[in-house]
Amino acid sequence: MPLHAATIFLSAFLLFLVQPVLAKQILPWFGGAAVVWTSCMVFFQLALLLGYAYSHWAVSRLAPARQAALHVALLVASLAALPVIPAEAWKPDGAANPVGRILLLLAATVGLPYFLLSTTSPLVQSWFAREYPGSSPYRLFAMSNLASMLALLGYPFLVEPWLASPQQSVAWSWGYALFVAAAAALAWRSRGLPALAEATPARAAPGPRPGAGTMLLWFALATLGSVAMLGVSNHLTQNIAAIPLLWVVPLAIYLLTFILCFEGSRPYRRDAWLGALVWLVCVMAWFLADKRLQFEIGWQVAVFATGLFGVCMFCHGELARLRPEPAHLTLFYLVVSLGGVAGGVLVGVVAPLVLPGYLELEICLAAVAFLALVVNADRPRPVIAALCAVIAFTSGALAWRVEKFTEDTVLVERNFYGVLRVKEALAREGDPETRYRSLVHGAILHGEQWMAEKYRRAATTYYKTGSGIGRTLLAFEGRAIKVGVIGLGAGTLATYGDADDTYRFYDINPAVPRVAREQFTYLADSPARIEVVLGDARLSLEREAPQGFDVLAVDAFSGDSIPVHLITEEAIGTYLRHMKPGGVIAFHVSNRFLDLKPVLLALAGRAGLEYAYVHEKGEDGGTTSDWVLLTRDKRFILQPSIVEVTEPVAPQPGWRPWTDAYNNLLQVWRE
């Protein structure tokens, strides 16, 4: 019994620890997009499904001796994949949809080890049932979920702050080698045990195979639990940052409900959790539909974490209630895993192709309410009426969300990197000369243009002449300059260009240049030479010859979800290689939740650069902006136009400098 428990605990711990370890390492390669986590989850769920399918096949088709020999051989072969560090050759080299590349990268890096970890829980439970006939193996399933949750919650607090990314992979690989030894010993020990059917006592002979209806219900419950977890993850990471803490919290809640529901019958009380579900689903739907609550991030985290817990308790509690006898446990796990994969594919692959915006969570809530009605179809009329009311409320909230989402919208486009919308409105009702267009990425403004001929070349929003970047570009007025811009947006900065200037824009999202050219005129109106480079800016700059920029605007932090790899010591080194001696790097750091100014102050000190923080106040309801200027040229920082708007920044001497291997967004969280 101790060896069974220890092997399952270690395998589950490693199974879920490797997810944030690898996802964080490849996140910078794909522009820091929040959807990288969803794509990784699709791979991990698919590998889990293959592991459960292998376990079901091995238990039902192979004799104990052959089963043990095959599994030991695969365990030994998997050691060749260590250490699990992604190869540099997998870095993307273009702007194609990266989902396929992420799946192949993970398969090459950790495919076989992850597959074998995935087989452990059902296989070891099967071996346990054969060695201890009549004992229930489902508590081992609860133990595996406990280990998984400990790994996930331990990562952002115990692993990430202390170990650099390569060290995390090496430490994980040593743990995996220990697991191989334990699992191989257990597999070899199982070769002499009787088959599961033979080990089952006569008084507990296995019942009939579960019917199609039961398996369909297993599948639906598992699918909606997975969709809810990934939908909440997307909702949180799109509004804040693609960081492990916000990845692992929804997944840890998801696993906690498995632990509670499969540990025993007491935590899941159908009536109590059904009543909670009615209220929680309605509150979540309200928070999704009401735009006034969009940036109340404390309430958002609390409501969606609590709501996810309630939804998953319903889904997993019903799964535990419908679980079969141990003789059919591998089939049960196979169907549940298939539902998890289906949820991942729906959120990570299907939704970006068929839904105009992030609506999958709203649809999931309505589907959960409908499934609750199906499961409770035999309950009294008041219960049925309450569930019908929830279905109506969630459907109405979805319709309201769609209406508000498309209000004043002339274009919507969604892809791997998010949702782009072009909105058009009048600043003054009835005055056509005040018509303007806005480019919105998710919920964040990425540029705005007046449409009237006499106003349309005016710099607006974060890029006005009084902003940090505006003052920087005007300081070079009268000289032919080359400007690099990371983040195209609507192309507003091109309005500063003169005929002898070059503006080189970098953008990872292939939809942005097309929208900027088709829906806005900044690029077409600019007399400067305009160049657009598709792909992640950091990777593009690493591959290019020195560009000789006079100004480099790093405009990737105005959204609330930030690409951290653009604000590290290595990133600063890459930028400096492309700068002229007197050049200026301007970081746009306007952000609701994160204060990045001390990070840049520390990086400037490490690189020996001068530093100025420029805050532009939004007068009369205008857009405020925060820019940090770094340069080798102290004379630039001391210009009156810069000095008069520079504000002090308090240093944080106790902080470790951010590097590609280390960063800590919890440090910069605004109180």
C-alpha positions as CSV (number, residue, x, y, z in Angstrom):
1,M,0.0,0.0,0.0
2,P,2.7,2.6,0.8
3,L,4.4,2.0,-2.6
4,H,1.1,2.4,-4.4
5,A,0.4,5.7,-2.6
6,A,3.9,7.1,-3.0
7,T,4.0,6.3,-6.7
8,I,0.6,7.9,-7.4
9,F,1.5,10.9,-5.3
10,L,4.8,11.5,-7.0
11,S,3.4,11.0,-10.5
12,A,0.5,13.4,-10.0
13,F,2.8,16.0,-8.4
14,L,5.2,15.8,-11.4
15,L,2.3,15.6,-13.9
16,F,0.9,19.0,-12.9
17,L,4.2,20.7,-11.9
18,V,5.6,20.4,-15.4
19,Q,2.7,22.3,-16.8
20,P,3.6,25.8,-15.5
21,V,7.3,24.9,-15.7
22,L,7.2,24.4,-19.5
23,A,4.4,26.9,-20.2
24,K,6.4,29.7,-18.6
25,Q,9.5,28.8,-20.6
26,I,7.8,28.9,-24.0
27,L,5.5,31.9,-23.2
28,P,8.0,34.5,-24.4
29,W,8.5,32.6,-27.7
30,F,4.8,33.3,-28.6
31,G,4.6,36.9,-27.6
32,G,3.5,36.3,-24.0
33,A,-0.1,35.6,-25.3
34,A,-2.4,34.4,-22.5
35,V,-3.8,31.7,-24.9
36,V,-0.4,29.9,-24.7
37,W,-1.7,28.4,-21.5
38,T,-4.9,27.2,-23.1
39,S,-2.9,25.6,-26.0
40,C,-0.6,23.9,-23.4
41,M,-3.7,22.6,-21.6
42,V,-5.0,21.1,-24.8
43,F,-1.7,19.2,-25.2
44,F,-1.7,18.1,-21.5
45,Q,-5.3,16.9,-21.6
46,L,-4.7,15.1,-24.9
47,A,-1.7,13.3,-23.4
48,L,-3.7,12.5,-20.3
49,L,-6.4,10.9,-22.6
50,L,-3.8,8.9,-24.4
51,G,-2.4,7.7,-21.1
52,Y,-5.8,6.6,-19.8
53,A,-6.5,4.9,-23.2
54,Y,-3.3,3.0,-22.9
55,S,-4.1,2.0,-19.3
56,H,-7.6,0.8,-20.3
57,W,-6.1,-1.2,-23.2
58,A,-3.3,-2.7,-21.1
59,V,-5.6,-3.7,-18.2
60,S,-8.3,-5.2,-20.5
61,R,-6.1,-6.8,-23.2
62,L,-2.7,-7.7,-21.8
63,A,-1.8,-10.5,-19.4
64,P,-0.2,-9.2,-16.2
65,A,3.4,-10.3,-17.2
66,R,3.2,-8.7,-20.6
67,Q,1.7,-5.6,-19.2
68,A,4.5,-5.2,-16.7
69,A,7.2,-5.9,-19.2
70,L,5.8,-3.3,-21.7
71,H,5.4,-0.7,-19.1
72,V,8.9,-1.1,-17.6
73,A,10.4,-0.8,-21.1
74,L,8.5,2.4,-21.8
75,L,9.6,3.9,-18.4
76,V,13.2,3.2,-19.1
77,A,13.0,4.6,-22.7
78,S,11.4,7.8,-21.4
79,L,14.6,8.7,-19.5
80,A,16.1,9.6,-22.9
81,A,13.9,12.7,-22.9
82,L,15.6,14.2,-19.8
83,P,16.1,17.0,-19.0
84,V,12.9,18.5,-20.2
85,I,14.2,21.8,-21.6
86,P,12.6,23.1,-24.8
87,A,15.1,23.3,-27.7
88,E,15.8,26.7,-29.2
89,A,15.0,25.3,-32.6
90,W,11.3,25.4,-31.7
91,K,11.1,29.2,-31.5
92,P,8.6,30.4,-34.1
93,D,10.0,32.1,-37.2
94,G,6.9,33.7,-38.6
95,A,3.3,34.9,-37.8
96,A,1.5,31.7,-38.5
97,N,-1.0,30.3,-36.0
98,P,1.3,28.8,-33.3
99,V,-1.1,26.3,-31.8
100,G,0.3,23.4,-33.9
101,R,3.8,24.4,-33.2
102,I,3.2,24.5,-29.4
103,L,1.6,21.0,-29.5
104,L,4.6,19.6,-31.5
105,L,7.1,21.4,-29.2
106,L,5.6,19.9,-26.1
107,A,5.4,16.5,-27.7
108,A,9.1,16.6,-28.5
109,T,10.1,17.9,-25.1
110,V,8.0,16.0,-22.6
111,G,5.7,13.8,-24.7
112,L,6.7,10.3,-23.5
113,P,7.4,11.2,-19.9
114,Y,4.1,13.0,-19.6
115,F,2.3,10.2,-21.3
116,L,3.7,7.7,-18.8
117,L,2.9,9.9,-15.8
118,S,-0.7,10.1,-17.2
119,T,-1.0,6.3,-17.1
120,T,0.0,6.0,-13.5
121,S,-3.2,6.8,-11.6
122,P,-5.5,4.3,-13.4
123,L,-2.8,1.6,-13.8
124,V,-1.7,1.7,-10.1
125,Q,-5.3,1.7,-9.0
126,S,-5.8,-1.4,-11.1
127,W,-2.7,-3.0,-9.6
128,F,-3.9,-2.0,-6.1
129,A,-7.4,-3.6,-6.8
130,R,-5.7,-6.8,-7.9
131,E,-3.4,-7.0,-4.9
132,Y,-6.1,-5.9,-2.3
133,P,-9.4,-7.4,-3.6
134,G,-12.5,-5.8,-2.2
135,S,-10.7,-2.5,-1.3
136,S,-11.8,0.6,-3.1
137,P,-9.1,2.3,-5.2
138,Y,-10.9,5.6,-5.5
139,R,-9.2,7.1,-2.5
140,L,-6.0,6.8,-4.4
141,F,-7.6,9.0,-7.1
142,A,-8.4,11.6,-4.5
143,M,-4.7,11.4,-3.3
144,S,-3.5,11.9,-6.9
145,N,-5.6,15.1,-7.2
146,L,-4.3,16.3,-3.8
147,A,-0.7,15.9,-5.1
148,S,-1.6,17.7,-8.3
149,M,-3.1,20.7,-6.4
150,L,-0.1,20.9,-4.1
151,A,2.2,21.1,-7.2
152,L,0.1,23.8,-8.8
153,L,-0.2,26.0,-5.7
154,G,3.4,25.4,-4.7
155,Y,4.8,26.6,-8.1
156,P,4.1,30.3,-7.9
157,F,5.0,30.6,-4.2
158,L,7.8,28.0,-3.6
159,V,9.3,27.2,-7.0
160,E,9.0,30.3,-9.3
161,P,10.5,32.8,-6.8
162,W,13.6,30.7,-6.1
163,L,14.5,28.7,-9.1
164,A,15.3,30.0,-12.6
165,S,13.4,28.4,-15.4
166,P,16.2,26.0,-16.6
167,Q,16.8,25.0,-12.9
168,Q,13.1,24.2,-12.6
169,S,13.3,21.8,-15.6
170,V,16.4,20.1,-14.2
171,A,14.9,19.6,-10.7
172,W,11.7,18.2,-12.3
173,S,13.8,15.8,-14.3
174,W,15.5,14.4,-11.2
175,G,12.1,13.9,-9.7
176,Y,10.9,12.1,-12.8
177,A,13.9,9.7,-12.6
178,L,12.9,8.9,-9.0
179,F,9.3,8.2,-10.3
180,V,10.6,5.9,-13.0
181,A,12.4,3.8,-10.3
182,A,9.2,3.6,-8.1
183,A,6.8,2.9,-11.0
184,A,9.1,0.3,-12.6
185,A,9.4,-1.5,-9.2
186,L,5.6,-1.5,-8.8
187,A,5.0,-2.7,-12.3
188,W,7.5,-5.5,-12.0
189,R,5.8,-6.5,-8.7
190,S,2.4,-6.6,-10.3
191,R,3.4,-9.2,-13.0
192,G,2.6,-12.1,-10.7
193,L,-0.8,-10.8,-9.5
194,P,-4.0,-12.3,-10.9
195,A,-6.0,-10.3,-13.5
196,L,-8.5,-7.9,-12.2
197,A,-11.5,-10.1,-13.0
198,E,-9.9,-13.0,-11.3
199,A,-9.0,-10.9,-8.2
200,T,-12.6,-9.7,-7.7
201,P,-14.3,-11.6,-4.9
202,A,-17.3,-13.7,-5.9
203,R,-19.6,-11.7,-3.7
204,A,-18.6,-8.5,-5.5
205,A,-18.6,-9.8,-9.0
206,P,-18.4,-6.9,-11.5
207,G,-21.7,-5.7,-12.8
208,P,-22.7,-5.0,-16.4
209,R,-20.7,-2.5,-18.4
210,P,-22.1,1.0,-18.1
211,G,-24.5,1.9,-20.8
212,A,-24.2,4.6,-23.5
213,G,-26.4,7.0,-21.6
214,T,-24.3,6.8,-18.5
215,M,-21.1,7.3,-20.4
216,L,-22.6,10.3,-22.3
217,L,-23.4,11.8,-19.0
218,W,-19.9,11.2,-17.7
219,F,-18.6,12.9,-20.9
220,A,-20.9,15.9,-20.6
221,L,-20.1,16.5,-16.9
222,A,-16.3,16.2,-17.6
223,T,-16.5,18.5,-20.6
224,L,-18.3,21.3,-18.9
225,G,-16.0,21.2,-15.9
226,S,-13.0,21.5,-18.2
227,V,-14.6,24.4,-20.2
228,A,-15.5,26.3,-17.0
229,M,-11.9,26.0,-15.7
230,L,-10.3,27.1,-19.0
231,G,-13.0,29.8,-19.5
232,V,-12.3,31.3,-16.1
233,S,-8.5,31.1,-16.8
234,N,-8.9,33.0,-20.0
235,H,-11.1,35.6,-18.3
236,L,-8.6,36.3,-15.6
237,T,-5.4,36.2,-17.7
238,Q,-6.8,38.4,-20.4
239,N,-7.5,41.1,-17.9
240,I,-4.3,40.9,-15.8
241,A,-1.3,39.0,-17.1
242,A,-0.4,35.6,-18.4
243,I,1.4,34.6,-15.2
244,P,1.5,31.1,-13.6
245,L,-0.4,32.3,-10.5
246,L,-3.5,33.1,-12.5
247,W,-3.1,29.9,-14.5
248,V,-2.8,27.6,-11.5
249,V,-5.6,29.0,-9.3
250,P,-8.5,27.9,-11.6
251,L,-6.8,24.5,-12.2
252,A,-6.2,24.0,-8.5
253,I,-9.9,24.7,-7.8
254,Y,-10.8,22.2,-10.5
255,L,-8.6,19.6,-8.8
256,L,-9.8,20.4,-5.3
257,T,-13.3,19.6,-6.3
258,F,-12.1,16.2,-7.6
259,I,-10.4,15.6,-4.3
260,L,-13.5,16.5,-2.2
261,C,-16.0,14.6,-4.4
262,F,-13.9,11.4,-4.7
263,E,-12.6,11.2,-1.2
264,G,-16.0,10.3,0.2
265,S,-19.7,11.0,-0.1
266,R,-20.0,13.7,2.6
267,P,-18.6,16.8,0.8
268,Y,-21.0,16.6,-2.1
269,R,-24.6,17.1,-0.9
270,R,-26.8,17.3,-4.0
271,D,-29.4,19.6,-2.7
272,A,-27.0,22.0,-1.1
273,W,-24.7,22.3,-4.1
274,L,-27.6,22.5,-6.5
275,G,-28.9,25.5,-4.5
276,A,-25.4,27.1,-4.5
277,L,-25.1,26.4,-8.3
278,V,-28.3,28.3,-9.0
279,W,-27.0,31.5,-7.3
280,L,-23.3,31.2,-8.4
281,V,-24.1,30.7,-12.1
282,C,-26.4,33.8,-12.1
283,V,-23.8,36.0,-10.3
284,M,-21.1,34.9,-12.8
285,A,-23.4,35.6,-15.7
286,W,-24.2,39.1,-14.3
287,F,-20.5,39.9,-13.8
288,L,-19.8,38.9,-17.4
289,A,-22.6,41.0,-18.8
290,D,-22.2,44.2,-16.8
291,K,-19.3,46.2,-18.2
292,R,-19.2,48.5,-15.2
293,L,-17.8,45.5,-13.2
294,Q,-15.1,44.7,-15.8
295,F,-12.1,46.2,-14.0
296,E,-13.2,45.5,-10.4
297,I,-10.5,42.9,-10.4
298,G,-10.8,41.9,-6.7
299,W,-14.4,41.2,-7.1
300,Q,-13.8,39.5,-10.5
301,V,-11.2,37.0,-8.9
302,A,-13.4,36.4,-5.9
303,V,-16.6,35.8,-7.9
304,F,-15.1,33.6,-10.6
305,A,-13.0,31.6,-8.2
306,T,-16.0,30.9,-6.0
307,G,-18.3,30.3,-9.1
308,L,-15.8,27.9,-10.6
309,F,-15.7,26.0,-7.4
310,G,-19.5,25.7,-7.4
311,V,-19.7,24.6,-11.0
312,C,-16.9,22.0,-10.6
313,M,-18.4,20.7,-7.4
314,F,-21.7,20.0,-9.3
315,C,-19.9,18.4,-12.3
316,H,-17.5,16.3,-10.3
317,G,-19.9,15.5,-7.6
318,E,-22.3,14.1,-10.1
319,L,-19.4,12.2,-11.7
320,A,-18.5,10.7,-8.3
321,R,-22.1,9.7,-7.7
322,L,-22.2,8.0,-11.1
323,R,-18.8,6.3,-10.9
324,P,-18.8,2.5,-11.7
325,E,-17.4,-0.4,-9.8
326,P,-13.5,-0.9,-9.8
327,A,-13.7,-3.4,-12.6
328,H,-14.8,-0.6,-14.9
329,L,-12.6,2.2,-13.5
330,T,-10.2,2.4,-16.5
331,L,-13.2,2.9,-18.8
332,F,-14.6,5.6,-16.4
333,Y,-11.2,7.5,-16.4
334,L,-11.0,7.2,-20.2
335,V,-14.4,8.8,-20.7
336,V,-13.7,11.5,-18.1
337,S,-10.4,12.3,-19.7
338,L,-12.0,12.4,-23.2
339,G,-14.4,15.0,-21.8
340,G,-11.5,17.0,-20.4
341,V,-9.8,17.0,-23.9
342,A,-13.1,18.0,-25.5
343,G,-13.3,21.0,-23.2
344,G,-9.8,22.0,-24.0
345,V,-10.3,21.7,-27.7
346,L,-13.6,23.7,-27.5
347,V,-11.9,26.6,-25.6
348,G,-8.5,26.5,-27.2
349,V,-9.2,25.6,-30.8
350,V,-12.9,25.8,-31.7
351,A,-13.8,29.0,-29.9
352,P,-11.2,31.2,-31.5
353,L,-12.4,30.0,-34.9
354,V,-16.2,30.3,-34.5
355,L,-16.8,32.9,-31.8
356,P,-16.2,36.6,-32.4
357,G,-15.2,37.3,-28.8
358,Y,-14.5,35.5,-25.5
359,L,-18.0,34.2,-25.1
360,E,-17.3,30.6,-24.3
361,L,-17.6,31.1,-20.5
362,E,-21.1,32.6,-21.0
363,I,-22.2,29.7,-23.2
364,C,-20.7,27.3,-20.6
365,L,-22.8,28.8,-17.8
366,A,-26.0,28.3,-19.8
367,A,-25.0,24.7,-20.7
368,V,-24.2,23.9,-17.1
369,A,-27.7,25.1,-16.1
370,F,-29.2,23.0,-18.8
371,L,-27.2,19.9,-17.7
372,A,-28.3,20.5,-14.1
373,L,-31.9,20.4,-15.4
374,V,-31.2,17.1,-17.2
375,V,-29.6,15.5,-14.2
376,N,-32.4,16.6,-11.9
377,A,-35.3,16.0,-14.3
378,D,-37.0,13.7,-11.8
379,R,-37.0,16.4,-9.0
380,P,-40.0,18.3,-7.7
381,R,-41.5,21.2,-9.7
382,P,-39.9,24.0,-7.7
383,V,-36.4,22.6,-8.5
384,I,-37.3,22.4,-12.2
385,A,-38.7,25.9,-12.2
386,A,-35.6,27.3,-10.5
387,L,-33.3,25.6,-13.1
388,C,-35.5,26.8,-16.0
389,A,-35.2,30.4,-14.5
390,V,-31.4,30.0,-14.4
391,I,-31.3,28.9,-18.0
392,A,-33.4,31.9,-19.0
393,F,-31.2,34.3,-17.0
394,T,-27.9,33.0,-18.4
395,S,-29.2,33.0,-21.9
396,G,-30.4,36.6,-21.5
397,A,-27.1,37.6,-20.0
398,L,-25.3,36.0,-23.0
399,A,-27.6,37.9,-25.5
400,W,-27.0,41.2,-23.6
401,R,-23.3,40.6,-23.6
402,V,-23.3,40.0,-27.4
403,E,-25.4,43.2,-28.0
404,K,-23.0,45.3,-25.9
405,F,-20.0,43.7,-27.5
406,T,-21.1,44.6,-31.0
407,E,-22.5,48.1,-30.1
408,D,-20.9,50.8,-32.4
409,T,-18.6,48.1,-33.8
410,V,-17.7,48.1,-37.5
411,L,-15.3,45.1,-37.4
412,V,-14.6,42.2,-35.1
413,E,-11.7,39.7,-35.6
414,R,-10.5,37.0,-33.2
415,N,-7.4,34.8,-33.5
416,F,-4.8,33.2,-31.3
417,Y,-3.7,36.5,-29.9
418,G,-7.0,37.8,-28.8
419,V,-10.0,39.8,-30.1
420,L,-9.7,43.0,-32.1
421,R,-12.6,45.4,-32.5
422,V,-12.9,48.6,-34.5
423,K,-15.6,50.9,-33.0
424,E,-16.9,54.1,-34.5
425,A,-18.9,56.9,-32.7
426,L,-19.4,60.6,-32.5
427,A,-17.7,62.7,-29.8
428,R,-20.6,65.2,-30.1
429,E,-24.0,64.0,-31.1
430,G,-25.1,65.4,-34.4
431,D,-21.6,66.7,-35.4
432,P,-20.2,64.5,-38.2
433,E,-16.8,66.2,-37.8
434,T,-16.4,64.6,-34.4
435,R,-16.6,61.1,-35.8
436,Y,-13.7,58.9,-34.5
437,R,-12.7,55.2,-34.7
438,S,-11.1,53.2,-31.9
439,L,-9.1,50.0,-32.0
440,V,-9.8,47.8,-29.0
441,H,-7.9,44.7,-28.1
442,G,-9.9,42.7,-25.6
443,A,-11.0,45.5,-23.3
444,I,-8.0,47.8,-23.9
445,L,-7.8,50.8,-26.2
446,H,-5.0,50.5,-28.7
447,G,-5.4,53.7,-30.7
448,E,-8.0,56.2,-31.8
449,Q,-8.3,58.4,-34.9
450,W,-10.6,61.3,-35.9
451,M,-12.1,60.5,-39.2
452,A,-12.5,64.1,-40.5
453,E,-9.9,65.1,-43.0
454,K,-8.6,68.1,-41.1
455,Y,-8.2,66.2,-37.8
456,R,-7.2,62.7,-38.8
457,R,-3.4,63.3,-38.6
458,A,-3.6,64.4,-35.0
459,A,-1.9,62.2,-32.4
460,T,-4.4,61.0,-29.9
461,T,-4.8,58.9,-26.7
462,Y,-1.4,57.7,-25.2
463,Y,0.6,59.3,-28.1
464,K,-0.3,63.0,-27.8
465,T,2.4,65.6,-28.1
466,G,2.4,66.0,-24.3
467,S,3.0,62.2,-23.7
468,G,6.4,60.7,-23.0
469,I,6.7,59.3,-26.5
470,G,5.4,62.5,-28.1
471,R,8.0,64.7,-26.3
472,T,10.7,62.2,-27.3
473,L,9.9,62.3,-31.0
474,L,9.5,66.1,-31.0
475,A,13.0,66.4,-29.4
476,F,14.4,64.9,-32.7
477,E,12.4,67.3,-34.9
478,G,14.3,68.6,-37.9
479,R,16.6,65.5,-38.1
480,A,16.1,62.4,-40.2
481,I,15.5,59.6,-37.7
482,K,14.8,55.9,-37.6
483,V,12.1,54.9,-35.2
484,G,11.3,51.3,-34.1
485,V,7.9,50.6,-32.5
486,I,7.0,47.3,-30.8
487,G,3.2,47.1,-31.1
488,L,1.5,48.7,-34.1
489,G,-2.0,49.3,-32.9
490,A,-3.8,51.7,-35.1
491,G,-0.4,53.1,-36.3
492,T,-0.8,56.4,-34.4
493,L,2.9,57.1,-34.0
494,A,3.4,57.2,-37.8
495,T,1.8,60.6,-37.7
496,Y,5.0,62.1,-36.3
497,G,7.0,60.9,-39.3
498,D,8.5,63.2,-41.9
499,A,9.5,62.3,-45.5
500,D,13.1,61.6,-44.5
501,D,12.2,59.4,-41.5
502,T,11.8,55.6,-41.3
503,Y,9.2,54.0,-38.9
504,R,9.6,50.3,-38.4
505,F,6.7,48.6,-36.7
506,Y,6.9,45.1,-35.0
507,D,3.7,43.2,-34.3
508,I,3.0,39.5,-33.5
509,N,-0.6,39.6,-34.5
510,P,-1.0,39.3,-38.3
511,A,-4.5,40.8,-38.1
512,V,-3.3,44.1,-36.7
513,P,-1.4,45.5,-39.8
514,R,-4.3,44.6,-42.0
515,V,-6.8,46.3,-39.7
516,A,-4.5,49.4,-39.3
517,R,-4.3,49.8,-43.0
518,E,-8.0,49.1,-43.8
519,Q,-9.7,50.9,-41.0
520,F,-7.3,53.7,-40.1
521,T,-5.2,56.1,-42.2
522,Y,-2.2,56.9,-40.0
523,L,0.1,54.6,-42.0
524,A,-1.2,55.8,-45.4
525,D,-1.1,59.5,-44.5
526,S,2.4,59.4,-43.1
527,P,5.1,60.8,-45.5
528,A,7.7,58.6,-43.6
529,R,8.9,55.3,-44.9
530,I,6.8,52.6,-43.2
531,E,8.1,49.1,-42.5
532,V,6.1,46.3,-40.8
533,V,7.7,43.2,-39.4
534,L,5.4,40.3,-38.4
535,G,6.3,38.0,-35.5
536,D,7.4,38.4,-31.9
537,A,9.4,41.7,-31.7
538,R,12.0,40.2,-29.3
539,L,12.7,37.3,-31.5
540,S,12.8,39.5,-34.6
541,L,15.2,41.9,-33.1
542,E,17.5,39.1,-31.9
543,R,17.7,37.8,-35.5
544,E,18.1,41.2,-37.3
545,A,21.3,43.1,-37.9
546,P,21.6,46.3,-35.8
547,Q,18.9,48.8,-37.0
548,G,20.4,52.0,-35.7
549,F,17.2,53.3,-34.1
550,D,17.1,56.9,-32.7
551,V,13.9,56.0,-30.8
552,L,12.5,52.6,-29.9
553,A,9.0,52.7,-28.5
554,V,8.1,49.5,-26.6
555,D,4.3,49.8,-26.7
556,A,3.3,46.4,-25.5
557,F,2.4,47.1,-21.9
558,S,-0.7,49.4,-22.2
559,G,-2.9,46.3,-22.1
560,D,-3.6,44.8,-18.7
561,S,-2.1,41.4,-19.9
562,I,1.6,42.1,-20.5
563,P,4.4,40.2,-22.3
564,V,6.9,40.0,-19.5
565,H,9.8,38.9,-21.8
566,L,9.9,42.4,-23.3
567,I,11.0,43.9,-19.9
568,T,13.9,41.8,-18.8
569,E,17.7,42.4,-18.6
570,E,18.2,40.3,-21.7
571,A,15.5,42.3,-23.6
572,I,17.2,45.6,-22.7
573,G,20.5,44.2,-24.0
574,T,18.8,43.3,-27.3
575,Y,17.3,46.8,-27.6
576,L,20.6,48.5,-26.9
577,R,22.2,46.6,-29.7
578,H,19.8,48.3,-32.2
579,M,20.2,51.8,-30.7
580,K,22.4,54.7,-31.8
581,P,24.6,56.1,-29.0
582,G,22.2,58.9,-28.3
583,G,19.0,56.8,-28.9
584,V,16.1,56.6,-26.5
585,I,14.1,53.6,-25.5
586,A,10.5,54.6,-24.5
587,F,8.4,52.1,-22.5
588,H,4.7,52.5,-22.4
589,V,3.8,51.3,-18.9
590,S,0.2,52.6,-18.4
591,N,-1.5,49.8,-16.5
592,R,-4.4,49.4,-14.1
593,F,-3.0,46.6,-12.0
594,L,0.8,46.5,-12.4
595,D,3.4,49.2,-11.6
596,L,6.3,48.4,-13.8
597,K,8.3,51.6,-13.2
598,P,10.5,50.2,-10.4
599,V,11.4,47.2,-12.6
600,L,12.6,49.5,-15.4
601,L,14.5,51.7,-12.8
602,A,16.4,48.6,-11.6
603,L,17.1,47.5,-15.2
604,A,18.3,51.0,-16.1
605,G,20.8,50.9,-13.2
606,R,22.1,47.5,-14.3
607,A,22.6,48.7,-17.9
608,G,24.1,52.1,-16.9
609,L,21.2,54.0,-18.5
610,E,19.6,57.4,-17.6
611,Y,16.0,57.1,-16.5
612,A,13.0,59.4,-16.7
613,Y,9.3,58.7,-15.8
614,V,6.9,60.9,-17.7
615,H,3.2,61.0,-16.6
616,E,0.7,62.8,-18.8
617,K,-2.5,63.7,-17.0
618,G,-5.7,63.3,-18.9
619,E,-7.2,66.8,-18.9
620,D,-11.0,67.1,-19.3
621,G,-11.5,63.4,-19.5
622,G,-8.6,62.8,-21.9
623,T,-6.4,59.7,-21.9
624,T,-3.7,59.6,-19.3
625,S,-0.4,57.9,-20.1
626,D,2.8,56.7,-18.4
627,W,6.1,56.4,-20.3
628,V,9.5,55.5,-19.0
629,L,12.5,56.8,-21.1
630,L,15.9,55.1,-21.0
631,T,19.0,56.4,-22.8
632,R,22.8,56.6,-22.6
633,D,22.6,60.3,-23.3
634,K,22.1,62.3,-20.1
635,R,21.7,65.5,-22.1
636,F,18.4,64.2,-23.5
637,I,17.0,63.6,-20.0
638,L,18.0,67.1,-19.0
639,Q,16.1,68.8,-21.8
640,P,13.5,71.3,-20.4
641,S,10.7,69.6,-22.3
642,I,11.5,66.3,-20.5
643,V,12.5,67.7,-17.1
644,E,9.3,69.7,-16.6
645,V,7.1,66.5,-16.8
646,T,9.5,64.0,-15.1
647,E,8.3,62.5,-11.8
648,P,10.3,60.6,-9.2
649,V,10.2,56.8,-8.9
650,A,11.1,55.1,-5.6
651,P,13.8,52.4,-6.0
652,Q,13.2,48.9,-4.6
653,P,16.7,47.8,-3.6
654,G,15.5,44.4,-2.3
655,W,14.1,43.2,-5.6
656,R,16.0,40.8,-7.8
657,P,16.4,42.2,-11.4
658,W,14.1,40.7,-13.9
659,T,15.6,38.3,-16.4
660,D,14.4,35.8,-18.9
661,A,14.7,33.1,-16.2
662,Y,13.2,35.2,-13.3
663,N,10.4,37.7,-12.8
664,N,7.8,38.3,-10.1
665,L,4.6,40.1,-11.1
666,L,3.4,39.9,-7.5
667,Q,6.0,42.5,-6.6
668,V,4.5,45.1,-8.9
669,W,0.9,44.5,-8.1
670,R,-0.8,47.9,-7.4
671,E,-2.4,48.1,-3.9
